[in-house]
């Protein structure tokens, strides 16, 4: 619930001090009620300045600082002010949510003026009879209509908030155990596994590779580190994992590849599974090269099976232990190990993630300077809605490795391409139309590392895509001057950008963030909403270099000189 960048930024501004704040945050961080987030933050931080249309609203809305957040609040207003019954208030909520205008018009009259008992239905007191004047009653009803469209059930919001708080507590005090369990729960999704492995790296938690002598089916904690689970390895099923664990616990740890083939029941172990275990590095702890095992594994398995067959036929029937007569030392050819690129490719194929390294590792600092976003932030767009910095049509710069490319001929007999770009967080599909394709076709090939500029397309039901406008090869040397860190001791500045209201902010958001992302640096950016008198601090990803004169000039042209201010950090 709270892991998206937009929600983290919201909570950072909100500074939750009680559980109710988390529940309200869940209900507000959705398309529709997001417009209330600045007001909710402002009122939460300044509770003495909260105002209500009528005193009767205070006991209903004080828990959410004067904002209408939950469906239950809409219903309670209908009961306490309009005099509705429990059933009628629920019917009103449903009518408002489905925009049934005829019902809403009829119930407006009942809410304001009341109604006498008739046809067996109870009387409705009405707001006026309950001490609310007609003008205020209409304003209250209008507010109910507006927020009933998006209001969230409090029961759901509280349940989600409780779960989020519990998992946050576990992550804080038991980070290794929590992350091991979390990754185990989503082993079928390689993209999410990759994202959480990156999170482990950020937390300083080491991920140990799969190991036939240590790994179990799921991710486990080992010496305050996380051991990769065998169930996340392609082609390795539950039965063979159970047999591997059973064999090493009963007969001792495996001392060689031949010893492994001897101790594990051949009925559940096949060559395809063994190949997957070799490729993912599960035998590396035996001090053998993957290239050596790939050269002998089929021959070794056949030899062990043949020897076991002879034993079964009675040639060693006088002995208690048949395995003692099977050679356990590996006959390894003198071969060089695969180069790093091939090993990483194998790991990606078998585990869905790069574990011993990443093709982009040496480009990581460069990507931080040049890229304006990553695939994780792009994937959040559909769920985060208006609160995320990115949205449908956002212009972005993204760096990554091309892992898949598919050419296609258009109706006009021109060539275009679809690519899958992978960065350190996940993947995104890019669409390259003929004109752009002609300009960059020579560098569009699998395994090439590129910098892509384009616009996000989140208009379809599928995952967001990237409409590519430009592709360049990513070189280890930056193509432009990196932003220099400010000397220690020098006061840091803040860039304040003033907007009239939330609607004005939405109108200039697209151009504003394109400008910001073109001048990245170390200075924080703060959006000041003049109408609500609230500040919104943009995530660190969108800090700028205030000393860049072109940035300030562009912002003044876009927003007006009076709406741009630079202030020293206190």
Secondary structure, 3 states (H helix, E strand, C coil): CCCCHHHHHHHHHHCCCCHHHHHHHHHHCCCCHHHHHHHHHHHHHCHHHCCCCCHHHHHHHHHHCCCCCEHHHHHHHHHHCCCCCHHHHHHHHHHHHCCCHHHHHHHHHHHHHCECCECCECCECCCCCCCCCHHHHHHHHHHHHHHHCCCECHHHHHHHHHHHHHHHHHHHHCHHHHHHHHHHHCCCCHHHHHHHHHHHHHHCCCEECCCCCCCCCCCEEECCEEECCHHHCCCCCHHHHHHHHHHHHHHCCCCCHHHHHHHCCCCCCCHHHHHHHHHCCCCHHHCCCHHHHHHHHHHHHHHHHHHHHHHHCCCCCCCCCHHHHCCCCCCCCCCCCCCHHHHHHHHHHHHCCCCCCCCCHHHHHHHHHHCCCCHHHHHCHHHHHHHCCCCCCCEEEEEEEEEEEEEEECCCCCEEEEEEEECCCCEEEEEECHHHHHHHHHHCCCCCEEEEEEEEECCCCCCCEEEEEEEEECCCCCCCCCCCCCCCCCCCEEEEEEECCHHHHHHHHHHHHHHHHCCEEEEEEEEEECCCCEEEECCHHHCECCCCHHHHHHHHHHHCHHHEEEEECC
